[in-house]
Amino acid sequence: MLTINLREEVLKAIDVHWPDFAREHPQLAQAIDRTILAEQAVACIADTEEFRRALADADAAGAAAATLTALIEKLTGRWIRTLR
């Protein structure tokens, strides 16, 4: 069975996308608690049909966690862009 720590992966993805966000919104970036941001992102991502389907497909196919990690980064980036 495939296991992945969604919160940990979201935190890593936030680190990837954060520099762009902070450059575009420096004051907002200073005011946001990234831990709380990650918790909200996890809740939103876990609730998407795209993530649930990918998780089920990956588990059924025995796919590597790297596939889900890439999807999590993509979904997190998309979610962060909605904050703009």
Beta strands, then each sheet from edge to edge (+ up, - down):
end
